[in-house]
Amino acid sequence: MSENGQGVGLLGAKSDRTVQVALVVIASVLACAALSVASTVFAPLALALLIMAILWPLQKGLQSFLPKPLALAVTIIILSLGFAAFGSLIVWSFSRVGQAVANDADRFQAAYEQLSVWLEGHGIAVAGIWAEHVNIGWYIRLAQTVIARLNSTTTFWLVVLVYVSLGLLEVDDFARNIKRMRNADLSQALISGSIATAQKMRSYYLVRTQMSIVTGLLVYGITYAVGLPLAKEWGVLAFALNYIPFLGPLLATLFATVYAIAEFQSWETAVLIFVLLNVIQVAIGSYVEPRVSGTALSMSPTLVLFSVFFWSYLWGVFGAFIGVPITIAILTFCEQGPSTRWLADLFGGAGPSRSNEELQTRTNL
């Protein structure tokens, strides 16, 4: 009877674990569906939380010698100017490139048809389908759609500003409420996770901005040196798209290469530009940036690519920009719990020692 009882107990334990796993999977699927359906609510909220993590030191510093409302006003003005500057650069560069492509549409169409003929001559039958459905007019419409989307995001950014404004005013209140929680372990995990996430977000965007500036300058230098028109615009595009890991640098390289094909009517020059731009992207993305950012921000390359595609699928272009920071935040909170730490160990890099985090937890907030 005892052996039968143990067997029944083991089966029951396995059944409970199976049910738990099934519930977690179902909950995850439902959460993803909710995030996608309610993207107009959750996308600006997620971006606002990331911005709050970055701006809180500025807000806290200003509050030390200014009234809280005035400090908040200064912080929001600085944020708005940053939004306006970044958005204006993107719209300017895309508009200039799109206008140039539209003005030389015939030449781009001819280059595209030559590519299609060459592919057909080498037995690639899909070239005919490309020539019929994906011609230069399709690219022009795509560029116009992107520009229209960029110009129609005023409401999104206004919602983000409202979230940031209210959130920065309530940071201290939330901190006190968390410290008063009855569950001390949960309180500790929330506080330490929030502090670590904020630190990583500031480090991530600082490093990403530095690398984006370097990438933009190098792309500008190369395109200017080879005589490719719109060198400034290619540099700005490389700077902006570099905020999207993997996918952004690839798009920046392809845009410049396709333009070079039609501009120079020379495959050799286009290939040279493609190779040089890729050398820049690989050198900065695979060698310089990991050494500047250190292991605290390192992630599995597979997870980085998945994050870009997953969050862009849920939230579009904004998801592509903030997908990796969201994943970093999730992994950081996973580090705080014994039952979820294995996820951070599996997909993340080695962060600061646990003892150092615990010493800083109660004093840094």
C-alpha positions as CSV (number, residue, x, y, z in Angstrom):
1,M,0.0,0.0,0.0
2,S,2.8,2.4,0.8
3,E,4.4,1.9,-2.6
4,N,1.1,2.4,-4.3
5,G,0.5,5.5,-2.2
6,Q,3.9,6.9,-3.2
7,G,3.2,6.2,-6.8
8,V,-0.1,8.0,-6.6
9,G,1.5,10.9,-4.9
10,L,4.2,11.2,-7.6
11,L,1.6,11.0,-10.3
12,G,-0.4,13.7,-8.5
13,A,2.7,16.0,-8.2
14,K,3.5,15.5,-11.9
15,S,-0.2,16.3,-12.8
16,D,-0.1,19.5,-10.7
17,R,3.1,20.6,-12.4
18,T,1.6,19.9,-15.8
19,V,-1.5,22.0,-14.9
20,Q,0.7,24.8,-13.7
21,V,2.8,24.8,-16.9
22,A,-0.4,24.8,-18.9
23,L,-1.8,27.7,-16.9
24,V,1.4,29.7,-17.4
25,V,1.3,29.1,-21.2
26,I,-2.4,30.0,-21.4
27,A,-1.8,33.2,-19.3
28,S,1.2,34.2,-21.4
29,V,-0.8,33.8,-24.7
30,L,-3.7,35.8,-23.3
31,A,-1.3,38.5,-22.0
32,C,0.3,38.8,-25.5
33,A,-3.2,39.0,-27.1
34,A,-4.2,41.7,-24.6
35,L,-0.9,43.7,-25.3
36,S,-1.6,43.5,-29.0
37,V,-5.3,44.4,-28.9
38,A,-4.8,47.2,-26.4
39,S,-1.6,48.5,-28.0
40,T,-2.8,52.1,-27.8
41,V,-2.9,51.8,-24.0
42,F,0.1,49.6,-23.2
43,A,2.6,50.8,-25.8
44,P,2.7,54.4,-24.6
45,L,2.7,53.2,-21.0
46,A,5.7,50.9,-21.5
47,L,7.6,53.7,-23.3
48,A,6.7,56.1,-20.5
49,L,8.0,53.7,-17.8
50,L,11.3,53.4,-19.7
51,I,11.5,57.2,-20.0
52,M,10.8,57.6,-16.3
53,A,13.6,55.3,-15.4
54,I,16.0,57.4,-17.5
55,L,14.7,60.8,-16.4
56,W,14.2,60.1,-12.6
57,P,17.8,61.2,-11.6
58,L,17.3,64.5,-13.4
59,Q,13.9,65.0,-11.8
60,K,15.2,64.1,-8.4
61,G,18.2,66.4,-8.8
62,L,16.0,69.3,-9.8
63,Q,13.7,68.7,-6.9
64,S,16.6,69.2,-4.5
65,F,16.5,73.0,-5.2
66,L,13.2,73.6,-7.1
67,P,9.6,73.0,-6.1
68,K,8.4,69.6,-7.5
69,P,5.9,71.1,-10.1
70,L,8.6,73.4,-11.4
71,A,11.2,70.6,-11.5
72,L,8.7,68.5,-13.4
73,A,8.0,71.3,-15.9
74,V,11.7,71.6,-16.6
75,T,12.1,67.8,-17.1
76,I,9.1,67.6,-19.4
77,I,10.4,70.6,-21.5
78,I,13.8,68.8,-21.9
79,L,12.0,65.6,-22.8
80,S,9.8,67.4,-25.4
81,L,12.8,69.0,-27.0
82,G,14.5,65.7,-27.2
83,F,11.4,64.1,-28.8
84,A,11.1,67.0,-31.3
85,A,14.7,66.9,-32.3
86,F,14.8,63.1,-32.8
87,G,11.5,63.0,-34.7
88,S,12.5,65.9,-36.9
89,L,15.8,64.2,-37.9
90,I,14.0,61.1,-38.9
91,V,11.3,62.9,-40.8
92,W,13.8,65.1,-42.5
93,S,16.1,62.2,-43.6
94,F,13.2,60.0,-44.8
95,S,11.6,62.9,-46.7
96,R,14.8,63.9,-48.4
97,V,15.6,60.3,-49.5
98,G,12.0,59.7,-50.5
99,Q,12.0,62.9,-52.6
100,A,15.2,61.9,-54.3
101,V,13.9,58.5,-55.2
102,A,10.7,60.0,-56.6
103,N,12.6,62.5,-58.7
104,D,14.7,59.7,-60.2
105,A,12.0,57.1,-60.4
106,D,12.7,56.2,-64.0
107,R,16.4,55.5,-63.3
108,F,15.6,53.4,-60.3
109,Q,13.0,51.4,-62.2
110,A,15.5,50.8,-65.0
111,A,18.1,49.5,-62.4
112,Y,15.5,47.3,-60.9
113,E,14.5,45.8,-64.3
114,Q,18.2,45.1,-65.0
115,L,18.4,43.3,-61.7
116,S,15.3,41.3,-62.6
117,V,16.7,40.3,-66.0
118,W,20.0,39.3,-64.4
119,L,18.2,37.1,-61.9
120,E,16.0,35.5,-64.6
121,G,19.2,34.8,-66.6
122,H,20.6,32.9,-63.7
123,G,17.4,30.8,-63.3
124,I,15.8,32.6,-60.4
125,A,12.2,32.6,-61.5
126,V,11.0,34.7,-58.6
127,A,12.5,37.7,-60.3
128,G,9.4,37.9,-62.5
129,I,7.1,38.0,-59.5
130,W,9.3,40.8,-58.0
131,A,9.2,42.8,-61.2
132,E,5.4,42.6,-61.3
133,H,4.5,43.3,-57.7
134,V,7.5,44.9,-56.0
135,N,8.7,47.6,-58.4
136,I,10.0,51.1,-57.6
137,G,6.5,52.5,-57.2
138,W,6.0,50.0,-54.3
139,Y,9.1,51.4,-52.6
140,I,8.0,55.0,-53.1
141,R,4.6,54.2,-51.6
142,L,6.3,52.4,-48.7
143,A,8.5,55.4,-48.0
144,Q,5.4,57.7,-48.2
145,T,3.6,55.4,-45.8
146,V,6.5,55.5,-43.3
147,I,6.6,59.3,-43.5
148,A,2.9,59.5,-42.9
149,R,3.1,57.2,-39.9
150,L,5.9,59.3,-38.5
151,N,3.9,62.5,-38.9
152,S,0.7,61.0,-37.3
153,T,2.1,60.0,-34.0
154,T,1.3,63.2,-32.2
155,T,-1.4,61.6,-30.1
156,F,0.9,58.7,-29.1
157,W,3.6,61.1,-27.8
158,L,1.0,63.3,-26.0
159,V,-0.2,60.2,-24.1
160,V,3.4,59.3,-23.3
161,L,4.0,62.8,-22.0
162,V,0.9,62.6,-19.8
163,Y,2.1,59.2,-18.4
164,V,5.6,60.5,-17.7
165,S,4.3,63.6,-16.0
166,L,2.0,61.8,-13.7
167,G,4.5,59.0,-13.1
168,L,7.4,61.3,-12.1
169,L,5.1,63.0,-9.6
170,E,4.2,59.6,-8.0
171,V,7.6,57.9,-7.8
172,D,8.2,58.8,-4.2
173,D,4.6,57.7,-3.2
174,F,5.0,54.4,-5.0
175,A,8.4,53.8,-3.3
176,R,6.8,54.4,0.2
177,N,3.9,52.1,-0.7
178,I,6.2,49.3,-1.8
179,K,8.3,49.6,1.4
180,R,5.1,49.3,3.5
181,M,4.0,46.1,1.8
182,R,3.4,43.2,4.2
183,N,5.2,40.7,2.0
184,A,8.8,41.7,2.7
185,D,10.2,39.4,0.0
186,L,8.0,40.9,-2.7
187,S,8.8,44.4,-1.5
188,Q,12.5,43.7,-1.7
189,A,12.2,42.2,-5.1
190,L,10.2,45.1,-6.5
191,I,12.5,47.7,-5.1
192,S,15.8,46.0,-6.1
193,G,14.3,45.1,-9.5
194,S,13.2,48.7,-10.1
195,I,16.5,50.1,-9.1
196,A,18.5,47.6,-11.3
197,T,16.1,48.1,-14.2
198,A,16.4,51.9,-14.1
199,Q,20.2,51.7,-13.9
200,K,20.3,49.3,-16.9
201,M,18.0,51.5,-18.9
202,R,20.1,54.5,-18.4
203,S,23.3,52.5,-19.3
204,Y,21.6,50.9,-22.3
205,Y,20.4,54.2,-23.9
206,L,23.7,56.0,-23.1
207,V,25.7,53.2,-24.8
208,R,23.2,52.9,-27.7
209,T,23.2,56.7,-28.3
210,Q,27.0,56.8,-28.3
211,M,27.3,53.9,-30.7
212,S,24.5,55.4,-32.9
213,I,26.4,58.7,-33.2
214,V,29.6,56.9,-34.1
215,T,27.8,54.8,-36.6
216,G,26.1,57.8,-38.2
217,L,29.3,59.7,-38.5
218,L,31.1,56.8,-40.1
219,V,28.3,56.1,-42.5
220,Y,28.3,59.8,-43.4
221,G,32.1,59.7,-43.9
222,I,32.0,56.7,-46.2
223,T,29.1,57.8,-48.4
224,Y,30.6,61.3,-48.7
225,A,34.0,59.8,-49.6
226,V,32.6,57.6,-52.4
227,G,30.5,60.5,-53.7
228,L,27.0,59.1,-52.9
229,P,24.4,61.9,-52.8
230,L,22.5,62.5,-49.6
231,A,25.5,61.6,-47.4
232,K,24.1,63.6,-44.5
233,E,20.8,61.8,-44.8
234,W,22.3,58.4,-44.9
235,G,24.3,59.3,-41.7
236,V,21.1,60.4,-39.9
237,L,19.2,57.3,-41.0
238,A,22.0,55.1,-39.7
239,F,22.0,57.0,-36.4
240,A,18.2,56.6,-36.0
241,L,17.9,53.0,-37.2
242,N,20.8,51.9,-35.0
243,Y,18.4,52.0,-32.1
244,I,16.8,48.9,-33.5
245,P,19.4,46.1,-33.0
246,F,20.2,43.9,-36.1
247,L,17.2,45.0,-38.2
248,G,17.8,48.7,-38.1
249,P,21.5,48.6,-39.3
250,L,20.6,46.1,-42.0
251,L,17.8,48.4,-43.3
252,A,20.1,51.4,-43.3
253,T,22.8,49.5,-45.2
254,L,20.3,48.2,-47.8
255,F,18.7,51.6,-48.4
256,A,22.0,53.2,-49.2
257,T,23.1,50.2,-51.3
258,V,20.0,50.2,-53.5
259,Y,20.3,54.0,-54.0
260,A,23.9,53.5,-55.0
261,I,23.0,50.9,-57.6
262,A,20.7,53.4,-59.4
263,E,22.9,56.4,-58.8
264,F,26.2,55.0,-60.1
265,Q,24.9,52.4,-62.5
266,S,27.7,50.3,-61.3
267,W,27.4,47.0,-59.3
268,E,31.0,47.2,-58.2
269,T,30.6,50.6,-56.5
270,A,27.3,49.4,-54.9
271,V,29.0,46.3,-53.6
272,L,31.9,48.3,-52.2
273,I,29.5,50.6,-50.3
274,F,27.5,47.6,-49.1
275,V,30.7,45.9,-47.8
276,L,32.1,49.0,-46.1
277,L,28.8,49.8,-44.4
278,N,28.5,46.3,-43.1
279,V,32.1,46.4,-41.8
280,I,31.1,49.4,-39.8
281,Q,27.9,47.8,-38.5
282,V,29.6,44.5,-37.6
283,A,32.6,46.2,-36.0
284,I,30.5,48.5,-33.8
285,G,27.7,46.1,-33.0
286,S,29.8,43.0,-32.4
287,Y,33.1,44.3,-31.1
288,V,32.9,47.9,-29.8
289,E,29.5,48.0,-28.2
290,P,29.7,44.8,-26.2
291,R,33.0,46.1,-24.7
292,V,31.6,49.5,-23.9
293,S,28.3,48.2,-22.4
294,G,29.9,45.3,-20.4
295,T,28.3,42.1,-19.3
296,A,25.5,43.8,-17.3
297,L,23.6,44.6,-20.5
298,S,24.5,41.5,-22.5
299,M,21.8,39.3,-23.9
300,S,21.6,36.2,-26.1
301,P,21.7,37.4,-29.7
302,T,18.8,35.1,-30.4
303,L,16.7,36.8,-27.7
304,V,17.7,40.2,-29.0
305,L,16.5,39.4,-32.5
306,F,13.3,37.7,-31.1
307,S,12.6,40.8,-29.0
308,V,12.8,43.1,-32.0
309,F,10.4,41.0,-34.1
310,F,8.1,40.1,-31.3
311,W,7.5,43.6,-30.0
312,S,7.4,45.1,-33.5
313,Y,4.7,42.5,-34.3
314,L,2.7,43.6,-31.2
315,W,3.2,47.3,-31.3
316,G,4.7,48.2,-34.7
317,V,7.6,50.5,-35.2
318,F,7.5,51.6,-31.5
319,G,7.8,48.0,-30.4
320,A,10.9,47.6,-32.6
321,F,12.5,50.6,-30.9
322,I,11.7,49.6,-27.3
323,G,11.5,45.8,-27.6
324,V,15.1,45.1,-26.4
325,P,14.8,47.5,-23.3
326,I,11.5,45.8,-22.4
327,T,13.2,42.4,-22.5
328,I,16.1,43.7,-20.4
329,A,13.7,44.9,-17.8
330,I,11.9,41.5,-17.8
331,L,15.2,39.7,-17.3
332,T,16.2,42.1,-14.6
333,F,13.1,41.4,-12.6
334,C,13.5,37.7,-13.2
335,E,16.9,37.9,-11.4
336,Q,15.1,38.9,-8.2
337,G,13.2,35.7,-7.7
338,P,14.6,32.2,-7.1
339,S,12.0,30.6,-9.3
340,T,12.6,32.9,-12.3
341,R,16.4,33.5,-11.9
342,W,17.2,30.7,-14.3
343,L,15.7,32.7,-17.2
344,A,18.1,35.6,-16.5
345,D,21.0,33.1,-16.2
346,L,20.0,31.5,-19.5
347,F,19.4,34.5,-21.7
348,G,21.2,37.4,-19.9
349,G,24.7,38.3,-19.0
350,A,26.4,38.3,-15.7
351,G,25.1,41.3,-13.8
352,P,26.5,42.9,-10.6
353,S,26.8,40.6,-7.6
354,R,23.7,40.0,-5.6
355,S,25.2,41.3,-2.4
356,N,26.0,44.6,-3.9
357,E,22.5,45.0,-5.2
358,E,21.0,44.2,-1.8
359,L,23.2,46.7,-0.1
360,Q,22.1,49.5,-2.5
361,T,18.4,48.5,-2.6
362,R,17.0,50.5,0.3
363,T,19.3,53.5,0.0
364,N,19.3,54.4,-3.7
365,L,15.5,54.8,-4.2
